[in-house]
C-alpha cells in the first residue's frame, strides 16, 4: 500500500431539511489501498459518497485530488468520472439488453473514419480488457446472460478502463454468494496492486477484515475515526459504529427463552405450491421463534408465503389456533392475526411516496376497510408510539419513507405489523442490508415478541443470527423441507443437514 494520498475530503458539511447529515467530516484515500467506509444506516456514508461524486451539493468543505492535491468540486457524476472517480452500485446500472462490449464502451465507442461505430475494434478492445482483468465472458453476448456477480465485474472493468484513480464500490456483495465474493475480492486486490484507490462501502464485517487495508467510521453524520485494519478488532469496530461497547457474538436469548408453550398456533399439513415448494408439514407453537434455513433458492420464502397466502397453497390443510381454515389471499391471513415482512422491502414492503405515518397505518387501515377511516388523531398516536418503541430515526411522522435509511425503512414495516397486534409474524430477511446496531435491535425485538406469546417465522441467510434468535430450525433444500433441528443448534449441524445429511 502506497502512502501517496490521491483523495482528500476536508470538513464536509451537508444538511437536509431537519437533519444534519454530515458535520465536518474528513476522509483520506491513498493510492493502492482498499479503504472501508463503515457506519450504521443513517451514519452518513451514502451522503459522503454523493458529495464526492456530484450528486449532493454540499454547503461546506473542500475536496482535493491527485499527487498535486488540486481542489475539485464535482457537480455531476459525469464530471466526477472526468476527474477519475467512478462508482459501481449494488444494483448494476448498465444496459442488460446490450452486449458486454457495448456496455463497456457506451458513450465512448471507437469510431471509423466515417464516424460510425467500429464494432470490430470495440470487440477486440473489450476482449483485451476482459483478459487483463481475468473476467471469463463472451463480450459479444448480451449482459443479461451473465450473473449479477459478473455484471458487477463488468461495471468495474468499465470504470477502470475510463482511467479511474478512485473506484467506489457501494454494497457490491449483497447479492453474491461466497464464491462470487471471493472472485470480486481477487479483482479488487488486483486493481489495488495497480495503484487504484478503492472505497468499499459494506455492512459485512467479515468482508472488511478479508480485503481492506484501512477503515473510516462515521456515526450520526460525524467522523469517529480512521484506523489501520490491524488496529481495530471487530468488537472495537462495532463499538465505534454504535457508540457503545457491544459484543456482536453475545447471545440475546436466556435459558428461559428456550422453553415454548405446548399450544400449537399454526399447524400446516401437506401444504405445497406447484414449482415452488413441495408438500411440507410444519407446526408452530405459541411464543416460538422458528427459523427457516437453507441455501438461496431452497424454498424458505416460498414456504412462508404458502402459509400466509401470498402464494395460494394448492394442496394440504392449515389449522390456525386449532381451527382448519382456508387462506386465499393475504387479507385472510391478516384477519387471522398474521403479518408478513417480505424479503424485498423496496418492491413489496414500503410504499416510497407515502409518509412514515401512512406506511405504518397501511395494515390497520386495510383491516378496518376503505370506508371506516381511522381518525388522524388515532393515526398520530399509533405512529408516534411505534416510532418511539422501535427508535425509528425520522425528522417527522410525515417524512416520505423513501428518505429514511434502509434500516429505518425496515423498522417502519415492522411497526406496520406490530400496530395490528398480530399473533403470528413472518419476518423474511428482516436484517439484510442493514447495519450491525439495527440488526441486533431487530433480533432482540424478535425474542421479546416471543416472550409476549407471539409466534415468529424468522428467515435469514446468516445462520449465526438464527442460532441467536430461534428455538427451532426447519431446513430446506431444493424446495423441500428436509429436516428440523431443536437441539445441538450449531453452524456445523445446520450445514450438515443443508448439505444432505438429513436429520429430524
Beta strands, then each sheet from edge to edge (+ up, - down):
strand 1: 5-16
strand 2: 19-30
strand 3: 34-38
strand 4: 60-65
strand 5: 70-72
strand 6: 85-88
strand 7: 166-170
strand 8: 197-201
strand 9: 214-219
strand 10: 222-228
strand 11: 264-273
strand 12: 277-285
strand 13: 289-293
strand 14: 315-320
strand 15: 323-325
strand 16: 338-341
strand 17: 424-428
strand 18: 455-459
strand 19: 472-477
strand 20: 480-485
sheet 1: 2+ 1- 4+ 5-
sheet 2: 6+ 7+ 8+ 3+ 9+ 10-
sheet 3: 12+ 11- 14+ 15-
sheet 4: 16+ 17+ 18+ 13+ 19+ 20-
end
